[in-house]
Amino acid sequence: MKDIWIRLSSVQDVQRFVGALVPLEGDFEFIADHLILDARSLMGIFGLDLKHPLHLRVYNDSPENMAALAPYRTDTEDTEHE
């Protein structure tokens, strides 16, 4: 399991992000305040505050999954946000 931070700045970013997650193995969850949300949920993502980076929990941090997430990341491999 790995926690990373991503940025989705537009409707197109959200659509591309969800499209990138669909074929991947494992679970992906956004953590926002007291909510845990399936990161493959378009409607759920639009309920989040997209002005700020989003906390994403990745349950299968395989190289393939991490490569698919790389375009959206705002952190680096060496930086972990709590």
ABEGO torsion letter per residue (X at the ends): XBBBBBBBABAAAAAAAAAAAAABBEBBBBBBEABBBBAABAAAAAABBAABBBBBBBABABAAAAAAAAAABABBAABBBX
